[in-house]
Amino acid sequence: MGRARAFSMVLTAVVGMSLLAACGSGDRGSTDGRTTITFWNSFTASDRPAVEELVRRFNTSQDKVTVEMNIQPGDVMTDALLPAYKAGKGPTLVALDGGAVAQYVEQKVFQPVDDFSAMSGIDRGVLPKAGMDVVTHDGKVWGVPFAFAPTMLFWNKDLFAAAGVKGPPQTMDDMARAAVALTQAEQKQYGIAIPDREAPPSWAVLLWADGGGIVSEDNPRSIFGTPKSVAAVNRWSSLMRDQGISPIGLNGVEADNLFGAGKAAMLMNGPWVTAGFDKAGIKYGIAPVPRGSEAQMAVAVSTNLHLAADASAVQKSAAYNFMTYWNSVETQTYWSLQTGYPPNRSDVDPSLLAENPTAQAFAQQSNSRFYLGGLVHAGDIHDDVVVPTIQRITNGEGSAGKLMPEASGQIDKLLED
């Protein structure tokens, strides 16, 4: 997400002040025998109706807890959130992207939820591992899954058939060959759309597949400048520059629009894009990301529920009731059928998702990893180091062999902080 423009900053300030005045965990308690908890999230897109309906169902299904929900654009919510908590007016529950968790834990505005599994009766083992790993810090659990999805490979069936290319590709080698075969420069048709920012990080998938990456998983240190990482970036950046398989410098919206216009034959993304592709009439398939020489790993995209540090014992109990309801088999089945997200629970019978092929497909992608998960400076590493380095390499402004080790040093300094 980019930085807010001046007008957006003014709007954010106004909305933020109204949110501070309107709702917060610090001033909520029991009324008419019901405990009221506040819940902020940024599900403003096609998944909003499902969130609203499920919260409505929860509120009417019992007489002990009322959830007051406030849905806001993501940048508005995140700009208002920390000031609200510092003022004692933050929400009882907030749904946040997994990459943002560490900074809030550092600010001490959340409380751990280690006892949720025991209190809810939901075995942690049925919840998405990548989603749980990203909310675990210093041996404590700071969140519960709200929405989880891996990225997968979307491929245009008509473009593959017209080019006589068998799909979907099973390996990264297959994907590279298909991308070249499906590229038609004179018609501005691209084999694949590879964004470098404001999207689930496709470059991370390409690096992981062949043994590279940005930061090591254990004892975090930069591996962005290692030979395997450099080789992966060299491979795909050369295909972009020399073979024209993807436009250079795409953001996420531009990449989605290319696929949705039938001008890109492949794209790695999540289930939230399917509504637009269906509306555009694209005949597409959904397949696991191809395997590389060392791994077959997708990007995990996780939104999790977090409990305010100042929530009382009564509010915590009420919040756990909602968290348990949200992660029940019944709720997760409805959520998947309505949105295309895979269920948070691995024990949901796949046959229950038959009405939504997207949900069934995404439930089959088992290997995923959170990008820069648990790092306080994740945003700085991605926005200030990884993105500009990839852009310089793909634009031919320097070699991967020189630029990536330099960037790796910058990443290590941020990790030390």
Contacts in CASP RR format, 6 or more apart in sequence:
PFRMAT RR
TARGET T0000
AUTHOR 0000-0000-0000
METHOD contacts of the structure
MODEL  1
MGRARAFSMVLTAVVGMSLLAACGSGDRGSTDGRTTITFWNSFTASDRPA
VEELVRRFNTSQDKVTVEMNIQPGDVMTDALLPAYKAGKGPTLVALDGGA
VAQYVEQKVFQPVDDFSAMSGIDRGVLPKAGMDVVTHDGKVWGVPFAFAP
TMLFWNKDLFAAAGVKGPPQTMDDMARAAVALTQAEQKQYGIAIPDREAP
PSWAVLLWADGGGIVSEDNPRSIFGTPKSVAAVNRWSSLMRDQGISPIGL
NGVEADNLFGAGKAAMLMNGPWVTAGFDKAGIKYGIAPVPRGSEAQMAVA
VSTNLHLAADASAVQKSAAYNFMTYWNSVETQTYWSLQTGYPPNRSDVDP
SLLAENPTAQAFAQQSNSRFYLGGLVHAGDIHDDVVVPTIQRITNGEGSA
GKLMPEASGQIDKLLED
1 74 0 8 1.000
1 75 0 8 1.000
1 198 0 8 1.000
2 75 0 8 1.000
2 198 0 8 1.000
4 12 0 8 1.000
4 75 0 8 1.000
4 79 0 8 1.000
8 75 0 8 1.000
9 79 0 8 1.000
11 76 0 8 1.000
12 75 0 8 1.000
12 76 0 8 1.000
12 79 0 8 1.000
12 80 0 8 1.000
15 72 0 8 1.000
15 76 0 8 1.000
15 80 0 8 1.000
16 76 0 8 1.000
16 79 0 8 1.000
16 80 0 8 1.000
16 83 0 8 1.000
16 84 0 8 1.000
19 40 0 8 1.000
19 70 0 8 1.000
19 72 0 8 1.000
19 80 0 8 1.000
19 84 0 8 1.000
19 89 0 8 1.000
20 80 0 8 1.000
20 83 0 8 1.000
20 84 0 8 1.000
20 87 0 8 1.000
20 89 0 8 1.000
20 90 0 8 1.000
21 89 0 8 1.000
22 70 0 8 1.000
23 38 0 8 1.000
23 68 0 8 1.000
23 70 0 8 1.000
23 89 0 8 1.000
23 90 0 8 1.000
23 91 0 8 1.000
24 38 0 8 1.000
24 84 0 8 1.000
24 88 0 8 1.000
24 89 0 8 1.000
24 90 0 8 1.000
24 91 0 8 1.000
24 92 0 8 1.000
24 308 0 8 1.000
25 37 0 8 1.000
25 38 0 8 1.000
25 88 0 8 1.000
25 89 0 8 1.000
25 90 0 8 1.000
25 91 0 8 1.000
25 92 0 8 1.000
25 308 0 8 1.000
25 310 0 8 1.000
25 311 0 8 1.000
25 315 0 8 1.000
26 88 0 8 1.000
26 89 0 8 1.000
26 90 0 8 1.000
26 308 0 8 1.000
26 310 0 8 1.000
26 311 0 8 1.000
27 89 0 8 1.000
28 35 0 8 1.000
28 36 0 8 1.000
28 37 0 8 1.000
28 38 0 8 1.000
28 68 0 8 1.000
28 92 0 8 1.000
28 315 0 8 1.000
29 35 0 8 1.000
29 36 0 8 1.000
29 312 0 8 1.000
29 314 0 8 1.000
29 315 0 8 1.000
30 36 0 8 1.000
30 314 0 8 1.000
33 63 0 8 1.000
33 64 0 8 1.000
34 63 0 8 1.000
34 64 0 8 1.000
34 65 0 8 1.000
34 66 0 8 1.000
35 64 0 8 1.000
35 65 0 8 1.000
35 66 0 8 1.000
35 314 0 8 1.000
35 315 0 8 1.000
35 317 0 8 1.000
35 318 0 8 1.000
36 65 0 8 1.000
36 66 0 8 1.000
36 67 0 8 1.000
36 68 0 8 1.000
36 318 0 8 1.000
37 65 0 8 1.000
37 66 0 8 1.000
37 67 0 8 1.000
37 68 0 8 1.000
37 92 0 8 1.000
37 93 0 8 1.000
37 311 0 8 1.000
37 315 0 8 1.000
37 318 0 8 1.000
37 319 0 8 1.000
37 322 0 8 1.000
38 67 0 8 1.000
38 68 0 8 1.000
38 69 0 8 1.000
38 70 0 8 1.000
38 90 0 8 1.000
38 91 0 8 1.000
38 92 0 8 1.000
38 93 0 8 1.000
39 55 0 8 1.000
39 67 0 8 1.000
39 68 0 8 1.000
39 69 0 8 1.000
39 70 0 8 1.000
39 91 0 8 1.000
39 92 0 8 1.000
39 93 0 8 1.000
39 94 0 8 1.000
39 95 0 8 1.000
39 322 0 8 1.000
40 69 0 8 1.000
40 70 0 8 1.000
40 71 0 8 1.000
40 72 0 8 1.000
40 77 0 8 1.000
40 81 0 8 1.000
40 90 0 8 1.000
40 91 0 8 1.000
40 93 0 8 1.000
40 94 0 8 1.000
40 95 0 8 1.000
41 51 0 8 1.000
41 69 0 8 1.000
41 70 0 8 1.000
41 71 0 8 1.000
41 72 0 8 1.000
41 77 0 8 1.000
41 94 0 8 1.000
41 95 0 8 1.000
41 146 0 8 1.000
41 303 0 8 1.000
42 71 0 8 1.000
42 72 0 8 1.000
42 73 0 8 1.000
42 74 0 8 1.000
42 76 0 8 1.000
42 77 0 8 1.000
42 78 0 8 1.000
42 95 0 8 1.000
43 51 0 8 1.000
43 71 0 8 1.000
43 95 0 8 1.000
43 147 0 8 1.000
44 71 0 8 1.000
44 72 0 8 1.000
44 73 0 8 1.000
44 74 0 8 1.000
45 272 0 8 1.000
46 272 0 8 1.000
46 275 0 8 1.000
46 339 0 8 1.000
47 147 0 8 1.000
47 272 0 8 1.000
47 338 0 8 1.000
47 339 0 8 1.000
47 341 0 8 1.000
48 71 0 8 1.000
49 338 0 8 1.000
50 334 0 8 1.000
50 335 0 8 1.000
50 338 0 8 1.000
50 339 0 8 1.000
51 69 0 8 1.000
51 71 0 8 1.000
52 69 0 8 1.000
52 71 0 8 1.000
53 338 0 8 1.000
54 326 0 8 1.000
54 331 0 8 1.000
54 334 0 8 1.000
54 335 0 8 1.000
55 67 0 8 1.000
55 69 0 8 1.000
58 65 0 8 1.000
58 67 0 8 1.000
58 322 0 8 1.000
58 325 0 8 1.000
58 326 0 8 1.000
59 65 0 8 1.000
59 66 0 8 1.000
59 67 0 8 1.000
61 325 0 8 1.000
62 321 0 8 1.000
64 318 0 8 1.000
64 321 0 8 1.000
65 318 0 8 1.000
65 321 0 8 1.000
65 322 0 8 1.000
67 93 0 8 1.000
67 322 0 8 1.000
70 91 0 8 1.000
72 80 0 8 1.000
77 94 0 8 1.000
78 96 0 8 1.000
78 100 0 8 1.000
81 90 0 8 1.000
81 91 0 8 1.000
81 94 0 8 1.000
81 104 0 8 1.000
82 104 0 8 1.000
82 107 0 8 1.000
82 109 0 8 1.000
84 90 0 8 1.000
84 91 0 8 1.000
85 107 0 8 1.000
85 109 0 8 1.000
85 308 0 8 1.000
85 309 0 8 1.000
85 310 0 8 1.000
86 109 0 8 1.000
88 310 0 8 1.000
90 308 0 8 1.000
91 308 0 8 1.000
92 307 0 8 1.000
92 308 0 8 1.000
92 311 0 8 1.000
92 315 0 8 1.000
92 318 0 8 1.000
92 319 0 8 1.000
93 305 0 8 1.000
93 306 0 8 1.000
93 307 0 8 1.000
93 308 0 8 1.000
93 319 0 8 1.000
93 322 0 8 1.000
93 323 0 8 1.000
94 305 0 8 1.000
94 306 0 8 1.000
94 308 0 8 1.000
95 146 0 8 1.000
95 147 0 8 1.000
95 303 0 8 1.000
95 304 0 8 1.000
95 305 0 8 1.000
95 306 0 8 1.000
96 104 0 8 1.000
96 303 0 8 1.000
96 304 0 8 1.000
96 306 0 8 1.000
97 301 0 8 1.000
97 302 0 8 1.000
97 303 0 8 1.000
98 131 0 8 1.000
98 134 0 8 1.000
98 135 0 8 1.000
98 302 0 8 1.000
98 303 0 8 1.000
98 304 0 8 1.000
98 370 0 8 1.000
98 373 0 8 1.000
98 374 0 8 1.000
99 134 0 8 1.000
99 370 0 8 1.000
99 371 0 8 1.000
99 372 0 8 1.000
99 373 0 8 1.000
99 374 0 8 1.000
99 375 0 8 1.000
99 378 0 8 1.000
101 134 0 8 1.000
101 135 0 8 1.000
101 137 0 8 1.000
101 142 0 8 1.000
101 143 0 8 1.000
101 304 0 8 1.000
101 306 0 8 1.000
101 374 0 8 1.000
102 137 0 8 1.000
102 373 0 8 1.000
102 374 0 8 1.000
102 375 0 8 1.000
102 376 0 8 1.000
102 378 0 8 1.000
103 376 0 8 1.000
104 110 0 8 1.000
104 306 0 8 1.000
105 137 0 8 1.000
105 142 0 8 1.000
106 376 0 8 1.000
108 309 0 8 1.000
109 308 0 8 1.000
109 309 0 8 1.000
110 142 0 8 1.000
110 143 0 8 1.000
110 306 0 8 1.000
110 307 0 8 1.000
110 308 0 8 1.000
110 309 0 8 1.000
111 307 0 8 1.000
111 308 0 8 1.000
111 309 0 8 1.000
111 311 0 8 1.000
111 316 0 8 1.000
112 140 0 8 1.000
112 141 0 8 1.000
112 142 0 8 1.000
113 141 0 8 1.000
113 142 0 8 1.000
113 143 0 8 1.000
113 144 0 8 1.000
113 307 0 8 1.000
113 320 0 8 1.000
113 323 0 8 1.000
114 140 0 8 1.000
114 141 0 8 1.000
116 122 0 8 1.000
116 141 0 8 1.000
116 143 0 8 1.000
116 144 0 8 1.000
116 320 0 8 1.000
116 323 0 8 1.000
117 123 0 8 1.000
117 124 0 8 1.000
119 320 0 8 1.000
119 324 0 8 1.000
120 320 0 8 1.000
120 323 0 8 1.000
120 324 0 8 1.000
120 327 0 8 1.000
121 324 0 8 1.000
122 324 0 8 1.000
122 327 0 8 1.000
122 345 0 8 1.000
124 132 0 8 1.000
125 346 0 8 1.000
126 345 0 8 1.000
126 346 0 8 1.000
126 347 0 8 1.000
127 144 0 8 1.000
127 145 0 8 1.000
127 327 0 8 1.000
127 344 0 8 1.000
127 345 0 8 1.000
127 346 0 8 1.000
128 145 0 8 1.000
128 148 0 8 1.000
128 300 0 8 1.000
128 302 0 8 1.000
128 344 0 8 1.000
128 346 0 8 1.000
128 368 0 8 1.000
130 148 0 8 1.000
130 150 0 8 1.000
130 300 0 8 1.000
130 302 0 8 1.000
130 368 0 8 1.000
130 369 0 8 1.000
130 370 0 8 1.000
131 145 0 8 1.000
131 148 0 8 1.000
131 300 0 8 1.000
131 302 0 8 1.000
131 304 0 8 1.000
131 370 0 8 1.000
132 141 0 8 1.000
132 145 0 8 1.000
133 370 0 8 1.000
133 373 0 8 1.000
134 300 0 8 1.000
134 302 0 8 1.000
134 304 0 8 1.000
134 370 0 8 1.000
134 373 0 8 1.000
134 374 0 8 1.000
135 141 0 8 1.000
135 142 0 8 1.000
135 143 0 8 1.000
135 144 0 8 1.000
135 304 0 8 1.000
135 306 0 8 1.000
136 142 0 8 1.000
137 374 0 8 1.000
142 306 0 8 1.000
143 304 0 8 1.000
143 305 0 8 1.000
143 306 0 8 1.000
143 307 0 8 1.000
144 304 0 8 1.000
144 305 0 8 1.000
144 323 0 8 1.000
144 326 0 8 1.000
144 327 0 8 1.000
145 302 0 8 1.000
145 303 0 8 1.000
145 304 0 8 1.000
145 305 0 8 1.000
145 327 0 8 1.000
145 344 0 8 1.000
146 303 0 8 1.000
146 304 0 8 1.000
146 305 0 8 1.000
146 326 0 8 1.000
146 344 0 8 1.000
147 302 0 8 1.000
147 303 0 8 1.000
147 335 0 8 1.000
147 339 0 8 1.000
147 341 0 8 1.000
147 344 0 8 1.000
148 300 0 8 1.000
148 301 0 8 1.000
148 302 0 8 1.000
148 303 0 8 1.000
148 341 0 8 1.000
148 342 0 8 1.000
148 344 0 8 1.000
149 270 0 8 1.000
149 271 0 8 1.000
149 272 0 8 1.000
149 300 0 8 1.000
149 301 0 8 1.000
149 341 0 8 1.000
149 342 0 8 1.000
149 362 0 8 1.000
150 270 0 8 1.000
150 298 0 8 1.000
150 299 0 8 1.000
150 300 0 8 1.000
150 301 0 8 1.000
150 342 0 8 1.000
150 362 0 8 1.000
150 365 0 8 1.000
150 367 0 8 1.000
150 368 0 8 1.000
151 200 0 8 1.000
151 202 0 8 1.000
151 205 0 8 1.000
151 268 0 8 1.000
151 269 0 8 1.000
151 270 0 8 1.000
151 289 0 8 1.000
151 298 0 8 1.000
151 299 0 8 1.000
151 301 0 8 1.000
151 365 0 8 1.000
151 368 0 8 1.000
152 268 0 8 1.000
152 269 0 8 1.000
152 270 0 8 1.000
152 286 0 8 1.000
152 287 0 8 1.000
152 288 0 8 1.000
152 289 0 8 1.000
152 298 0 8 1.000
152 361 0 8 1.000
152 362 0 8 1.000
152 365 0 8 1.000
153 168 0 8 1.000
153 169 0 8 1.000
153 175 0 8 1.000
153 266 0 8 1.000
153 267 0 8 1.000
153 268 0 8 1.000
153 286 0 8 1.000
153 287 0 8 1.000
153 288 0 8 1.000
153 289 0 8 1.000
153 290 0 8 1.000
154 259 0 8 1.000
154 266 0 8 1.000
154 267 0 8 1.000
154 268 0 8 1.000
154 269 0 8 1.000
154 273 0 8 1.000
154 277 0 8 1.000
154 284 0 8 1.000
154 285 0 8 1.000
154 286 0 8 1.000
155 167 0 8 1.000
155 168 0 8 1.000
155 169 0 8 1.000
155 265 0 8 1.000
155 266 0 8 1.000
155 284 0 8 1.000
155 285 0 8 1.000
155 287 0 8 1.000
156 259 0 8 1.000
156 262 0 8 1.000
156 264 0 8 1.000
156 265 0 8 1.000
156 266 0 8 1.000
156 282 0 8 1.000
156 283 0 8 1.000
156 284 0 8 1.000
157 283 0 8 1.000
157 284 0 8 1.000
157 285 0 8 1.000
158 283 0 8 1.000
159 182 0 8 1.000
159 189 0 8 1.000
159 191 0 8 1.000
159 262 0 8 1.000
159 265 0 8 1.000
160 166 0 8 1.000
160 167 0 8 1.000
160 178 0 8 1.000
160 182 0 8 1.000
160 265 0 8 1.000
163 181 0 8 1.000
163 182 0 8 1.000
163 265 0 8 1.000
164 181 0 8 1.000
165 178 0 8 1.000
165 181 0 8 1.000
165 182 0 8 1.000
167 178 0 8 1.000
167 287 0 8 1.000
168 285 0 8 1.000
168 287 0 8 1.000
168 290 0 8 1.000
169 175 0 8 1.000
169 177 0 8 1.000
169 178 0 8 1.000
169 266 0 8 1.000
169 287 0 8 1.000
169 290 0 8 1.000
170 290 0 8 1.000
170 291 0 8 1.000
171 290 0 8 1.000
171 291 0 8 1.000
171 292 0 8 1.000
172 206 0 8 1.000
172 209 0 8 1.000
172 210 0 8 1.000
172 290 0 8 1.000
172 291 0 8 1.000
172 292 0 8 1.000
172 293 0 8 1.000
173 292 0 8 1.000
174 290 0 8 1.000
175 192 0 8 1.000
175 266 0 8 1.000
175 290 0 8 1.000
176 235 0 8 1.000
176 236 0 8 1.000
176 239 0 8 1.000
176 245 0 8 1.000
178 191 0 8 1.000
178 265 0 8 1.000
178 266 0 8 1.000
179 190 0 8 1.000
179 191 0 8 1.000
179 192 0 8 1.000
179 239 0 8 1.000
179 243 0 8 1.000
179 245 0 8 1.000
179 246 0 8 1.000
179 265 0 8 1.000
179 266 0 8 1.000
180 191 0 8 1.000
180 239 0 8 1.000
180 243 0 8 1.000
180 245 0 8 1.000
181 191 0 8 1.000
182 189 0 8 1.000
182 190 0 8 1.000
182 191 0 8 1.000
182 192 0 8 1.000
182 265 0 8 1.000
182 266 0 8 1.000
183 189 0 8 1.000
183 190 0 8 1.000
183 191 0 8 1.000
183 243 0 8 1.000
183 244 0 8 1.000
183 245 0 8 1.000
185 244 0 8 1.000
188 263 0 8 1.000
189 262 0 8 1.000
189 263 0 8 1.000
189 264 0 8 1.000
189 265 0 8 1.000
190 244 0 8 1.000
190 245 0 8 1.000
190 246 0 8 1.000
190 247 0 8 1.000
190 258 0 8 1.000
190 263 0 8 1.000
190 264 0 8 1.000
190 265 0 8 1.000
191 245 0 8 1.000
191 246 0 8 1.000
191 264 0 8 1.000
191 265 0 8 1.000
191 266 0 8 1.000
192 245 0 8 1.000
192 246 0 8 1.000
192 264 0 8 1.000
192 265 0 8 1.000
192 266 0 8 1.000
192 267 0 8 1.000
193 246 0 8 1.000
193 247 0 8 1.000
193 250 0 8 1.000
193 254 0 8 1.000
193 255 0 8 1.000
193 256 0 8 1.000
193 258 0 8 1.000
193 259 0 8 1.000
193 264 0 8 1.000
193 266 0 8 1.000
193 267 0 8 1.000
194 202 0 8 1.000
194 203 0 8 1.000
194 206 0 8 1.000
194 236 0 8 1.000
194 240 0 8 1.000
194 245 0 8 1.000
194 246 0 8 1.000
194 250 0 8 1.000
194 255 0 8 1.000
195 202 0 8 1.000
195 249 0 8 1.000
195 250 0 8 1.000
195 251 0 8 1.000
195 252 0 8 1.000
195 254 0 8 1.000
195 255 0 8 1.000
196 203 0 8 1.000
196 249 0 8 1.000
196 250 0 8 1.000
196 251 0 8 1.000
196 387 0 8 1.000
196 390 0 8 1.000
196 391 0 8 1.000
196 394 0 8 1.000
197 249 0 8 1.000
197 251 0 8 1.000
197 252 0 8 1.000
197 383 0 8 1.000
197 387 0 8 1.000
198 251 0 8 1.000
198 252 0 8 1.000
198 253 0 8 1.000
199 251 0 8 1.000
199 252 0 8 1.000
199 255 0 8 1.000
199 256 0 8 1.000
199 269 0 8 1.000
200 268 0 8 1.000
200 269 0 8 1.000
200 270 0 8 1.000
200 299 0 8 1.000
200 301 0 8 1.000
200 371 0 8 1.000
201 299 0 8 1.000
201 371 0 8 1.000
201 382 0 8 1.000
202 268 0 8 1.000
203 233 0 8 1.000
203 236 0 8 1.000
203 386 0 8 1.000
203 390 0 8 1.000
204 213 0 8 1.000
204 214 0 8 1.000
204 299 0 8 1.000
204 371 0 8 1.000
205 268 0 8 1.000
205 289 0 8 1.000
205 297 0 8 1.000
205 298 0 8 1.000
205 299 0 8 1.000
206 232 0 8 1.000
206 233 0 8 1.000
206 235 0 8 1.000
206 236 0 8 1.000
207 213 0 8 1.000
207 214 0 8 1.000
207 228 0 8 1.000
207 229 0 8 1.000
207 232 0 8 1.000
207 233 0 8 1.000
208 295 0 8 1.000
208 297 0 8 1.000
208 369 0 8 1.000
209 232 0 8 1.000
209 289 0 8 1.000
209 290 0 8 1.000
209 291 0 8 1.000
209 292 0 8 1.000
209 293 0 8 1.000
209 294 0 8 1.000
209 295 0 8 1.000
209 296 0 8 1.000
209 297 0 8 1.000
210 228 0 8 1.000
210 231 0 8 1.000
210 232 0 8 1.000
210 235 0 8 1.000
210 292 0 8 1.000
210 293 0 8 1.000
210 294 0 8 1.000
210 295 0 8 1.000
211 228 0 8 1.000
211 229 0 8 1.000
211 232 0 8 1.000
211 293 0 8 1.000
211 294 0 8 1.000
211 295 0 8 1.000
212 223 0 8 1.000
212 226 0 8 1.000
212 228 0 8 1.000
212 229 0 8 1.000
212 232 0 8 1.000
212 294 0 8 1.000
213 223 0 8 1.000
213 224 0 8 1.000
213 226 0 8 1.000
213 228 0 8 1.000
213 229 0 8 1.000
213 232 0 8 1.000
214 222 0 8 1.000
214 223 0 8 1.000
214 224 0 8 1.000
214 229 0 8 1.000
214 371 0 8 1.000
214 372 0 8 1.000
214 381 0 8 1.000
214 386 0 8 1.000
214 411 0 8 1.000
215 221 0 8 1.000
215 222 0 8 1.000
215 223 0 8 1.000
215 224 0 8 1.000
215 372 0 8 1.000
215 375 0 8 1.000
215 381 0 8 1.000
215 411 0 8 1.000
215 415 0 8 1.000
216 222 0 8 1.000
216 223 0 8 1.000
217 369 0 8 1.000
220 375 0 8 1.000
220 415 0 8 1.000
221 412 0 8 1.000
221 415 0 8 1.000
222 407 0 8 1.000
222 408 0 8 1.000
222 409 0 8 1.000
222 411 0 8 1.000
222 412 0 8 1.000
222 415 0 8 1.000
223 229 0 8 1.000
223 408 0 8 1.000
224 385 0 8 1.000
224 386 0 8 1.000
224 389 0 8 1.000
224 404 0 8 1.000
224 407 0 8 1.000
224 408 0 8 1.000
224 411 0 8 1.000
225 401 0 8 1.000
225 404 0 8 1.000
225 405 0 8 1.000
225 407 0 8 1.000
225 408 0 8 1.000
226 408 0 8 1.000
228 294 0 8 1.000
229 404 0 8 1.000
230 400 0 8 1.000
230 401 0 8 1.000
230 404 0 8 1.000
230 405 0 8 1.000
233 390 0 8 1.000
233 393 0 8 1.000
233 400 0 8 1.000
233 404 0 8 1.000
234 400 0 8 1.000
234 401 0 8 1.000
237 390 0 8 1.000
237 393 0 8 1.000
237 394 0 8 1.000
237 396 0 8 1.000
237 400 0 8 1.000
239 245 0 8 1.000
239 246 0 8 1.000
240 246 0 8 1.000
240 248 0 8 1.000
240 394 0 8 1.000
241 248 0 8 1.000
241 394 0 8 1.000
241 396 0 8 1.000
246 264 0 8 1.000
247 254 0 8 1.000
247 258 0 8 1.000
248 391 0 8 1.000
248 394 0 8 1.000
248 395 0 8 1.000
249 391 0 8 1.000
249 394 0 8 1.000
249 395 0 8 1.000
250 258 0 8 1.000
255 264 0 8 1.000
255 267 0 8 1.000
255 269 0 8 1.000
256 267 0 8 1.000
256 269 0 8 1.000
256 273 0 8 1.000
258 264 0 8 1.000
258 267 0 8 1.000
259 266 0 8 1.000
259 267 0 8 1.000
259 273 0 8 1.000
259 277 0 8 1.000
259 282 0 8 1.000
259 284 0 8 1.000
260 276 0 8 1.000
260 277 0 8 1.000
260 280 0 8 1.000
260 282 0 8 1.000
261 280 0 8 1.000
262 280 0 8 1.000
262 282 0 8 1.000
267 273 0 8 1.000
268 289 0 8 1.000
268 298 0 8 1.000
268 299 0 8 1.000
270 301 0 8 1.000
270 362 0 8 1.000
271 339 0 8 1.000
271 340 0 8 1.000
271 341 0 8 1.000
271 342 0 8 1.000
271 358 0 8 1.000
271 359 0 8 1.000
271 362 0 8 1.000
272 339 0 8 1.000
272 341 0 8 1.000
274 340 0 8 1.000
274 358 0 8 1.000
277 284 0 8 1.000
285 361 0 8 1.000
286 357 0 8 1.000
286 358 0 8 1.000
286 361 0 8 1.000
286 362 0 8 1.000
287 361 0 8 1.000
288 296 0 8 1.000
288 298 0 8 1.000
288 364 0 8 1.000
288 365 0 8 1.000
289 296 0 8 1.000
289 297 0 8 1.000
289 298 0 8 1.000
289 365 0 8 1.000
290 296 0 8 1.000
295 367 0 8 1.000
296 367 0 8 1.000
297 367 0 8 1.000
297 368 0 8 1.000
297 369 0 8 1.000
298 365 0 8 1.000
298 367 0 8 1.000
298 368 0 8 1.000
298 369 0 8 1.000
299 368 0 8 1.000
299 369 0 8 1.000
299 370 0 8 1.000
299 371 0 8 1.000
300 368 0 8 1.000
300 369 0 8 1.000
300 370 0 8 1.000
300 371 0 8 1.000
302 370 0 8 1.000
305 319 0 8 1.000
305 323 0 8 1.000
305 326 0 8 1.000
307 316 0 8 1.000
307 319 0 8 1.000
308 315 0 8 1.000
311 319 0 8 1.000
325 331 0 8 1.000
326 332 0 8 1.000
327 344 0 8 1.000
327 345 0 8 1.000
329 343 0 8 1.000
329 345 0 8 1.000
329 347 0 8 1.000
329 348 0 8 1.000
332 343 0 8 1.000
332 344 0 8 1.000
332 345 0 8 1.000
332 348 0 8 1.000
333 343 0 8 1.000
333 348 0 8 1.000
333 352 0 8 1.000
333 353 0 8 1.000
335 341 0 8 1.000
335 343 0 8 1.000
335 344 0 8 1.000
336 342 0 8 1.000
336 343 0 8 1.000
336 348 0 8 1.000
336 353 0 8 1.000
336 356 0 8 1.000
336 359 0 8 1.000
336 363 0 8 1.000
337 352 0 8 1.000
337 353 0 8 1.000
337 355 0 8 1.000
337 356 0 8 1.000
337 359 0 8 1.000
338 356 0 8 1.000
339 359 0 8 1.000
340 356 0 8 1.000
340 358 0 8 1.000
340 359 0 8 1.000
340 362 0 8 1.000
341 359 0 8 1.000
341 362 0 8 1.000
342 359 0 8 1.000
342 362 0 8 1.000
342 363 0 8 1.000
342 365 0 8 1.000
343 353 0 8 1.000
343 359 0 8 1.000
343 363 0 8 1.000
348 363 0 8 1.000
350 360 0 8 1.000
350 363 0 8 1.000
353 359 0 8 1.000
353 360 0 8 1.000
353 363 0 8 1.000
354 360 0 8 1.000
371 378 0 8 1.000
371 382 0 8 1.000
372 378 0 8 1.000
372 379 0 8 1.000
372 381 0 8 1.000
372 382 0 8 1.000
375 381 0 8 1.000
375 415 0 8 1.000
376 417 0 8 1.000
377 414 0 8 1.000
377 415 0 8 1.000
377 417 0 8 1.000
380 414 0 8 1.000
381 411 0 8 1.000
381 414 0 8 1.000
381 415 0 8 1.000
384 410 0 8 1.000
385 407 0 8 1.000
385 410 0 8 1.000
385 411 0 8 1.000
385 414 0 8 1.000
386 407 0 8 1.000
386 411 0 8 1.000
389 403 0 8 1.000
389 404 0 8 1.000
389 407 0 8 1.000
392 398 0 8 1.000
392 403 0 8 1.000
393 399 0 8 1.000
393 400 0 8 1.000
393 403 0 8 1.000
393 404 0 8 1.000
END
